[in-house]
């Protein structure tokens, strides 16, 4: 389970929901430390970390990953960049690459306390005027992060994100994975993000990037229809196929991605990482999050059978 849902029901509410449904592990996000650290380049203190550890223990849960994609990013967006909606820009803007790297290093250092094995990141803080400059900035910025990750026994994974100019399309994502050859670096594939970017999540993307996959995010997604209410339509994105479209996030059962095939391949390929459920909702849909999470959990249990 991803505790990204904690943005909507609070950290303790998310942990209680996970315990109720039957999860044994969760993925953490910055807001779970008791404050919105996604709005300034500050870090939670030891007391907040200890409190989160106690809350996990109280609910019988283990933290296995941390999602650092919503740490603040330096405002480098071009107004003409149609991939980046204002709402997303507001959510993640405002810190330098150096702040982001320091935040990632801090996460590697507290990983043992919380049980974290994998930390997910984005390339967005390192975006530069050209693709080559962006790649160079990411590689340079991640060097101290990966050395700290190796020292503390944690893996840092870049997550494919359709709003990230560095990884939104296949060539850019491949350039990142081939540029960094480090035992503590890997890839998080998110099937809904791949779908939204116009990249077939399974079997194509899975087979193309299998050697680098060390973490998996699953969320139902399908193409928006004219009959869908406006609040259910997420960011309009220009896909790799050259067409503009919107995505609706759904339960896994109602999504367009072959999750059963993905899970079967992960089992056959002796995948050793974790799979995180990441349902998303907004507006009136927020009340449906617990139900979707429960449905997705049951779906994954059947898929693994």
N, C-alpha and C positions, 0 to 999 in steps of 0.2 A: 504493500500500500504506500502511496505517496501521501505524506502529510501536507502536500500543497493544499489539500482541502482545509487545512487549519486556517488559511486566510479567510475562510468563510464561517467556520464554526469555532475558531479558537484552538489553541494548541491542546488544551486538556480535552476539549470536545472531540478533536480528531483522534486522540489516543484512546478515549473511551469508546468511540465508534469502531476503531480498529479492533479493540479487545472484544467488543460485542459481536462483531461479524466473524471473528476467528482468525484474524491475522496474527502472525508471530513476529513480523518485522515491519519497519516503516522507513521511509525516506524523509529526511529532515530538510526544512527550508529555513532561511534566516529569521523569519518572523516567529519561529517556534522558540527562540531564545528569550522571548518576553518583550521584545521591542521591535519596531520597524527599522531594522538596520539597513534596509534597502533604500533609505532616503539620505543617508550620510555615510561617509567613509569611516564609521566607528565600528568597533568590535565589541561583542558581548564580553562581560567580565567573567571571572572564574565562578562567581556566585550563580550567575545565570546558567552557565554550563552545568554546574552541580545540580541546580534545580531541575534542569531538563533530564539529566541522568536519573534523578530520583523519581520524576514523573514517569519515565519509561519503565523503571523497575516496578513502580506501583501498579502499572497496567500490564505487567508481564510481557513487555515488548522489547525487542532489540532494534536499535538503529543500525542499518547496514549500509546506508548511503546518505549523502548530503547533496542537495541540489543548489548549487551556487549561481544559477543562471540569473537570478534576480538581484544580485548585488548591483549597486549603482554603476552606471557606465558614463564615460565622458560624452558630452553632447557633441557628436560629430556627424549628425545626420544631415543629409542634403535634402532640402525641401522637395526637390523633384523626385526623391526616391519613393516611388509609389508602393514599395514593399513594406514601408514602415508606417503604420497608422499612428495617429496622435496619442491614442490611449496607451499603446504599448511603449511609445517613446517616453511618455510621462512616467510610466511604471519603472523603467530601468535606467533612465538617464542620470547622470551627475557625478561620476567619479573617474579618476584617471586610470590608465593601465597599471601604474604603480600601486595605486590603492587596491585595485582588483587583485594583483599578484600578492600583495601583503595579506589580503583577506584569504586567498587560497592557501598561502603558507600557514596562516593561523589555523585554518580548518585541518590541514594535515597534522598539525601538532596536537590538536584536541581529539583527533580521530580515535585514538586508543581509549580515551575516557568514555566516549559515547558508543564505541563499537563500530564505527564507520569503516567500511572497506573500500568504498568507491565515492569519489567526489566528481560531480558533473559540472562542467563549465561551458562557457560560450566564447566565441572569438570576437564578439561585438566590441569589447573594450579596446581592441587592437586595430579596429578598422582605420585604414589610411586611404589616401586618394586613389591608389592603384592596388590591384590584386597582389602584385609582387611585394609592395610595401606592407600591406596588411599581413601577408604570410610571414614576412621577415620580422615584423613587430610581435606577432604571436609566438614565433619560435624563440625569439630573444626573451620575451616576457615570461615564458613558461619554464625557462631553464632553472631558475632558483626554486620554482614551485615543484618541479619534478624531482629535483635533488632532495628537497624536504620530504616529498612523498615517498621516495625510496628509503630514506632514513627512518620513516615512521610506518612503513609497511602498508601504504595505501596507494590505490590506483586513481589517477586523474583522467577522466574521460571527457573529451569534447563532445557535446551533444549536437547532432544535426538540428538546425533550426532554419525554417524557411524565411525568417526575417533577418538572418545573419548573412551579410554579403560575402563573408569568407567561406561559408559552407552551404549556402542555399542550393547550389547546383552541384551535380556530381563531380565535375572536374575540380572545383575548388575544394570540396571535401576530400577528394583523393589526394590533392596536393598537400593538404595538411597532414594526412596520415602517412604519406611517404616522406615528408620533410622531417618528422620527429621519430627517430628510432630509439625508444627508451622503454625499459621494462615496466616503468610505472605510468605509461601513457597508453590510452586506448580510446575506443569509440563507444558512445551511447547512441543506439539507434532508437528513435521514437517513431513508431509506425504512423501516427497521425501527422507528425511534422513532415515526414517523407511524402505522405499522401497529399498534403496541402501544397507541397512544392512541385507536385506533378511527377514525382519519382515513385515508381511501383515499389512498395515496401517489401513485399514478398511475392514471388521468390527472387525478383531481380536484385534489389538493393541488398538483401540478406546475403545472397551468393557473391555479389561483387565485393562486399566489405567484411565478409565473415572472418578473415584472419585478424581483424582489429577489434571486433565486437567484444566488449567486456561488461556491458550493462545494457538492459533493454527496458524501454518505456512502452507501455501499451495503453491505448485509449481509442475508443471507436471514433471513426470519422467517415463522412460521406460528402458528396458534392451537394451544395445547397440547391434547393428547388424554389420556384417562384412562390409556392404555397407556404414555405417556411416563414414563421414570424421573424421580423427584422432582428430582434434581440438574440435569436438563435444562430445568426450568421456571423461567423468570426471573420477575421481579417481578409480583405480582398487581396489576393496575391497573384502576381504574374508567374505562371508556372514555367518550367523548363521547356514546355511544349509551345510557349509563346502565346498562351491564352490567359485571359483574366477570369478568375472565378472566386467564389467564396466557399468556405468549408463549414459544415455543421458537425460539431463534436457530439457523439452519441454514446450509448452503451456499446460494448464490444459486439453484442448480439446483433445490433442494428447497423453496424459499420460495414464499410466496403472492403476491408482488408481481411485476407485469409489468415486469421489468427491461429486456427487449428493447424494449418500447414507450418506456420512459423514455429509453434511450440513443438511440433513433431520433429522438425529439423534441428531445433536446439537440443532436444533429447538425443537424437541420433548422432549429433556432432559432439556429444559429451560436454555441452556448455556448462561452465562452472560458476557463472555469475548469477546475478539476481534479475528478476523481472518485476518491475514496479508498475502498479496500476495508477493511472493519472487522470481520473475523470475531471472535466472542466465544465463549469456552468456560470451563468451570470443572470442578473435580473430575477424574474420569476422562477427560472430554472434552478436557482440555488436550493430550493426546498427539495429538489429531486436528487441532490447529490448522494445522500445516504442510500437511497434505493438503487441508484446506478452503481454505486460502489459495491453494494451487496450482490447485485446481479452480475457484475463483472467478476467478482470473486468466485461465484458459483460457476460462471462460464469458464474461468481458468482452471478450476478444479476438474471440470469435465474434460477440458482440452488435454490435461495432463494424464487423464485416466487411460 
